[in-house]
Amino acid sequence: MAQKSKGQRNKTRKKLKKHSRDKETVTSHLKSFDVGQKVNIKIDPSVHRGIPSPRFHGKNGKIVGKQGRSYMVEIKDIKKKKKLTVYPSHLKEVKQ
């Protein structure tokens, strides 16, 4: 018999932990990115909207478009390229 799924946030206690000093700011929601810009996916656990799967936490990707308030991020997962729809508060700019 197949096991029942335990949800998207299963086994993420350490990965999605946030210190009390890391407070959410308004500017994290208002960030803007350009198409072609490199970003890092860092999930902000206090924002539940537009959250990607925890397996993509810490991965680098490239902005390929915008969809509403969210951004389309293209990442390489093993051999495939995948597109994620991510809210800007979960994205950090990568300095080159």
Order of alpha helices (4+ residues) and beta strands (2+ residues): alpha-beta-beta-beta-beta-beta
